[in-house]
Structure formats: structure tokens, C-alpha cells
Amino acid sequence: MQLKDVRTHTLRTLFAAAYVTNAVISGIYFGNNSMYINFAVALITMVLAIGMALVTLQQPESLMVYLEVSGKEIVFTFRTKTVADAIQILFLFGMHTPGKVMALITAVFWMAARGLAKKRPDIFRELFRSHPSDPEMGEDVGEDDYAEAPEGGRAEA
């Protein structure tokens, strides 16, 4: 296994762990409240968290193949992750202290993913499918960028 695969797998695992924790907190909140709106908020958050955890881990394989073949590839994009994370963050803030903590952790992971788009577009492209609405990417570093520069100048590409 190469370092690149380990990095991608580690990031996927961290993102999925946050989503599973969001789903658990939503489940606890779902079971501890008797108001209709709290049930709805917890249920929406659970569905989004479980769905994003499955997409992040790209499991089960049969579901991922179905989504790709049926033209629903948008679920694999950064835009979908952004919308799902924003909704989860908003709803988690209403779920007492554990929800607030997970909302902050989810927001940090969302900002980290945006940072990856700028600093490490190679890792970003491994995690998410491309979509026109994706954040502006940084530049890939190619072998030509390390060419010897002539005296007093930069290397011409």
C-alpha cells in the first residue's frame, strides 16, 4: 500500500467517524425528545450522517455502483458534502452540548476539506468527484516545476 492510499484511507476514516458520531448523537436526541420538530430534526440529521458516511467510505459497493450507473453521481461531489455538512451543523447545534461539540468538529472537517482543495488538490480529487461547483483548486506540482532554473530566472514551462 502506498503512502497516497494510506492518506486517502485515513481521511475517509476520519470523515466517516465524524458522520457516524453525528448519527449516534442524533439517535440519542431522537429518543430523548417528545416534540415532533425534534424528531424531524434528529431523523434528518441521522439520514444525512449515515448517507454521507456510506458515501465517504464508498460502501456497500452495490449501492455505490447503483448511484454511479443511475446518474446520481452528484452524491460523490464536494458540493453535496458541503450541503449535507451545513444542514448537519445547523441541526447539531440544537442538540445540547454533545451536538454542539460535534457541530464544531464537523465544521473543522469541512474547513479541512476546503483547505485540501487549495493546498493538496491531488488528495482532494481522490476524495471527491469533480463538479463545476467545486472550490477553486490549487495547482498540481508536476515534475517540470522542479526543473533547473537558468541563471537569474525561473524555469520556463
SELUM-106255 format. One record per residue (C-alpha): residue number from 1; residue in one letter; chain; x, y, z. Coordinates in Angstrom, 2 decimals. Each point is the difference from the previous one (the first is absolute). Example, Ala and Ser with C-alpha at 12.3 -4.5 7.8 and 13.67 -1.06 7.14 Angstrom:
BEGIN
+------+------+-------+---------+---------+---------+
| resi | resn | chain |       X |       Y |       Z |
+------+------+-------+---------+---------+---------+
|    1 |    A |     A |   12.30 |   -4.50 |    7.80 |
|    2 |    S |     A |    1.37 |    3.44 |   -0.66 |
+------+------+-------+---------+---------+---------+
This chain:
BEGIN
+------+------+-------+---------+---------+---------+
| resi | resn | chain |       X |       Y |       Z |
+------+------+-------+---------+---------+---------+
|    1 |    M |     A |    0.00 |    0.00 |    0.00 |
|    2 |    Q |     A |    1.43 |    3.38 |   -0.99 |
|    3 |    L |     A |    0.12 |    3.10 |    2.19 |
|    4 |    K |     A |   -2.58 |    1.68 |   -2.24 |
|    5 |    D |     A |   -2.48 |   -2.85 |    0.62 |
|    6 |    V |     A |    0.63 |    0.11 |    3.75 |
|    7 |    R |     A |   -0.66 |    3.78 |    0.11 |
|    8 |    T |     A |   -3.23 |   -0.34 |   -1.95 |
|    9 |    H |     A |   -1.17 |   -2.94 |    2.12 |
|   10 |    T |     A |    0.83 |    1.87 |    3.24 |
|   11 |    L |     A |   -1.90 |    3.11 |   -1.11 |
|   12 |    R |     A |   -2.99 |   -2.07 |   -1.10 |
|   13 |    T |     A |    0.01 |   -1.77 |    3.37 |
|   14 |    L |     A |    0.14 |    3.29 |    1.95 |
|   15 |    F |     A |   -2.83 |    1.53 |   -2.04 |
|   16 |    A |     A |   -2.08 |   -3.18 |    0.40 |
|   17 |    A |     A |    0.65 |   -0.14 |    3.77 |
|   18 |    A |     A |   -1.33 |    3.55 |    0.34 |
|   19 |    Y |     A |   -3.11 |   -0.91 |   -2.00 |
|   20 |    V |     A |   -0.64 |   -3.15 |    2.06 |
|   21 |    T |     A |    0.39 |    2.01 |    3.21 |
|   22 |    N |     A |   -2.45 |    2.59 |   -1.37 |
|   23 |    A |     A |   -2.47 |   -2.81 |   -0.69 |
|   24 |    V |     A |    0.42 |   -1.42 |    3.53 |
|   25 |    I |     A |   -0.54 |    3.40 |    1.62 |
|   26 |    S |     A |   -3.06 |    0.55 |   -2.19 |
|   27 |    G |     A |   -1.32 |   -3.42 |    1.00 |
|   28 |    I |     A |    0.39 |    0.82 |    3.67 |
|   29 |    Y |     A |   -1.71 |    3.36 |   -0.51 |
|   30 |    F |     A |   -2.74 |   -1.76 |   -2.01 |
|   31 |    G |     A |   -0.73 |   -2.36 |    2.88 |
|   32 |    N |     A |    0.08 |    2.64 |    2.74 |
|   33 |    N |     A |   -2.51 |    2.50 |   -1.39 |
|   34 |    S |     A |   -3.75 |   -0.04 |   -0.32 |
|   35 |    M |     A |   -0.50 |    2.98 |   -2.31 |
|   36 |    Y |     A |   -0.74 |   -0.60 |   -3.68 |
|   37 |    I |     A |    2.54 |    2.55 |   -1.29 |
|   38 |    N |     A |    2.78 |   -1.60 |    2.06 |
|   39 |    F |     A |   -0.86 |   -3.40 |   -1.51 |
|   40 |    A |     A |    0.13 |    1.51 |   -3.49 |
|   41 |    V |     A |    3.31 |    1.79 |    0.60 |
|   42 |    A |     A |    1.60 |   -3.10 |    1.51 |
|   43 |    L |     A |   -1.31 |   -2.24 |   -2.78 |
|   44 |    I |     A |    1.26 |    2.32 |   -2.76 |
|   45 |    T |     A |    3.40 |    0.25 |    1.68 |
|   46 |    M |     A |    0.22 |   -3.79 |    0.43 |
|   47 |    V |     A |   -0.89 |   -0.66 |   -3.64 |
|   48 |    L |     A |    2.50 |    2.57 |   -1.26 |
|   49 |    A |     A |    2.76 |   -1.23 |    2.33 |
|   50 |    I |     A |   -0.48 |   -3.67 |   -0.87 |
|   51 |    G |     A |   -0.28 |    0.79 |   -3.71 |
|   52 |    M |     A |    3.17 |    2.10 |    0.00 |
|   53 |    A |     A |    1.87 |   -2.65 |    2.03 |
|   54 |    L |     A |   -0.91 |   -2.63 |   -2.61 |
|   55 |    V |     A |    1.02 |    2.27 |   -2.88 |
|   56 |    T |     A |    3.23 |    0.97 |    1.77 |
|   57 |    L |     A |    0.98 |   -3.63 |    0.56 |
|   58 |    Q |     A |   -1.42 |   -0.94 |   -3.43 |
|   59 |    Q |     A |   -1.79 |   -2.98 |    1.53 |
|   60 |    P |     A |   -2.06 |   -2.09 |   -0.68 |
|   61 |    E |     A |    1.38 |   -0.45 |   -3.46 |
|   62 |    S |     A |   -3.38 |   -0.92 |   -1.52 |
|   63 |    L |     A |   -1.49 |    3.32 |    1.12 |
|   64 |    M |     A |    2.97 |    1.94 |   -1.39 |
|   65 |    V |     A |   -0.31 |   -1.77 |   -3.36 |
|   66 |    Y |     A |   -3.74 |    0.77 |   -0.06 |
|   67 |    L |     A |    0.63 |    3.69 |    0.69 |
|   68 |    E |     A |    2.63 |    0.20 |   -2.74 |
|   69 |    V |     A |   -2.03 |   -1.88 |   -2.61 |
|   70 |    S |     A |   -3.28 |    1.76 |    0.72 |
|   71 |    G |     A |    1.47 |    3.46 |   -0.59 |
|   72 |    K |     A |   -0.03 |    1.05 |    3.66 |
|   73 |    E |     A |    3.75 |    0.67 |    0.07 |
|   74 |    I |     A |   -0.58 |    3.37 |    1.67 |
|   75 |    V |     A |   -0.01 |   -1.76 |    3.39 |
|   76 |    F |     A |    3.75 |   -0.54 |   -0.43 |
|   77 |    T |     A |    0.82 |    3.70 |   -0.49 |
|   78 |    F |     A |    1.28 |    2.64 |    2.40 |
|   79 |    R |     A |   -3.15 |    2.04 |   -0.58 |
|   80 |    T |     A |   -2.16 |   -2.77 |    1.47 |
|   81 |    K |     A |    2.38 |   -0.35 |    2.94 |
|   82 |    T |     A |   -0.22 |    3.76 |    0.59 |
|   83 |    V |     A |   -3.81 |    0.04 |    0.01 |
|   84 |    A |     A |   -0.26 |   -3.10 |    2.19 |
|   85 |    D |     A |    2.59 |    1.33 |    2.44 |
|   86 |    A |     A |   -1.67 |    3.42 |    0.20 |
|   87 |    I |     A |   -3.38 |   -1.55 |    0.82 |
|   88 |    Q |     A |    1.57 |   -2.34 |    2.56 |
|   89 |    I |     A |    1.94 |    2.85 |    1.64 |
|   90 |    L |     A |   -3.14 |    2.13 |    0.32 |
|   91 |    F |     A |   -2.08 |   -2.83 |    1.42 |
|   92 |    L |     A |    2.74 |   -1.32 |    2.30 |
|   93 |    F |     A |    0.34 |    3.39 |    1.68 |
|   94 |    G |     A |   -3.53 |   -0.52 |    1.33 |
|   95 |    M |     A |    0.84 |   -3.37 |    1.58 |
|   96 |    H |     A |    1.46 |    1.18 |    3.31 |
|   97 |    T |     A |    3.71 |   -0.19 |    0.87 |
|   98 |    P |     A |    0.96 |   -3.22 |   -1.85 |
|   99 |    G |     A |   -1.69 |    1.30 |   -3.13 |
|  100 |    K |     A |    1.81 |    3.33 |    0.26 |
|  101 |    V |     A |    3.35 |   -1.78 |    0.36 |
|  102 |    M |     A |   -0.68 |   -2.17 |   -3.06 |
|  103 |    A |     A |   -1.23 |    3.01 |   -1.96 |
|  104 |    L |     A |    3.35 |    1.68 |    0.66 |
|  105 |    I |     A |    1.93 |   -3.15 |   -0.94 |
|  106 |    T |     A |   -2.05 |   -0.37 |   -3.19 |
|  107 |    A |     A |    0.69 |    3.65 |   -0.84 |
|  108 |    V |     A |    3.74 |   -0.51 |    0.54 |
|  109 |    F |     A |   -0.03 |   -3.04 |   -2.32 |
|  110 |    W |     A |   -1.94 |    1.98 |   -2.60 |
|  111 |    M |     A |    2.57 |    2.81 |    0.15 |
|  112 |    A |     A |    2.81 |   -2.57 |   -0.21 |
|  113 |    A |     A |   -1.55 |   -1.40 |   -3.19 |
|  114 |    R |     A |   -0.13 |    3.52 |   -1.46 |
|  115 |    G |     A |    3.64 |    0.46 |    0.98 |
|  116 |    L |     A |    0.88 |   -3.22 |   -1.80 |
|  117 |    A |     A |   -1.49 |    1.44 |   -3.17 |
|  118 |    K |     A |    2.45 |    2.91 |    0.16 |
|  119 |    K |     A |    3.14 |   -1.62 |    1.39 |
|  120 |    R |     A |   -0.23 |   -3.63 |   -1.13 |
|  121 |    P |     A |   -2.29 |   -0.36 |   -3.01 |
|  122 |    D |     A |    1.33 |   -3.50 |   -0.67 |
|  123 |    I |     A |   -1.42 |   -1.28 |    3.32 |
|  124 |    F |     A |   -3.18 |    2.03 |   -0.50 |
|  125 |    R |     A |   -0.62 |   -1.64 |   -3.40 |
|  126 |    E |     A |    0.42 |   -3.45 |    1.54 |
|  127 |    L |     A |   -2.62 |    0.76 |    2.65 |
|  128 |    F |     A |   -2.61 |    1.74 |   -2.18 |
|  129 |    R |     A |   -1.20 |   -0.17 |   -3.58 |
|  130 |    S |     A |    0.37 |    3.13 |   -2.09 |
|  131 |    H |     A |   -2.96 |    2.32 |   -0.45 |
|  132 |    P |     A |   -0.19 |    3.51 |   -1.49 |
|  133 |    S |     A |   -0.97 |    1.45 |    3.40 |
|  134 |    D |     A |    3.09 |   -1.34 |    1.80 |
|  135 |    P |     A |    2.22 |    2.54 |    1.76 |
|  136 |    E |     A |    2.85 |    1.39 |   -2.04 |
|  137 |    M |     A |    2.89 |   -2.42 |    0.11 |
|  138 |    G |     A |    3.64 |    0.75 |    0.61 |
|  139 |    E |     A |    2.55 |   -1.01 |   -2.60 |
|  140 |    D |     A |    1.34 |   -3.53 |   -0.27 |
|  141 |    V |     A |    3.75 |   -0.19 |    0.39 |
|  142 |    G |     A |    1.44 |   -1.76 |   -3.01 |
|  143 |    E |     A |    3.52 |   -1.20 |   -0.77 |
|  144 |    D |     A |    0.57 |    2.96 |   -2.35 |
|  145 |    D |     A |   -0.38 |    2.40 |    2.92 |
|  146 |    Y |     A |    3.19 |   -1.40 |    1.49 |
|  147 |    A |     A |    2.10 |    0.52 |   -3.13 |
|  148 |    E |     A |    3.21 |    1.91 |    0.41 |
|  149 |    A |     A |   -0.54 |    3.70 |   -0.40 |
|  150 |    P |     A |    2.39 |    1.91 |   -2.26 |
|  151 |    E |     A |    2.22 |    2.55 |    1.70 |
|  152 |    G |     A |   -1.91 |    2.99 |    1.24 |
|  153 |    G |     A |   -3.42 |   -1.32 |   -0.96 |
|  154 |    R |     A |   -2.74 |   -2.52 |    0.39 |
|  155 |    A |     A |   -0.39 |   -3.21 |   -1.91 |
|  156 |    E |     A |   -2.12 |    0.41 |   -3.10 |
|  157 |    A |     A |   -2.81 |   -2.54 |   -0.35 |
+------+------+-------+---------+---------+---------+
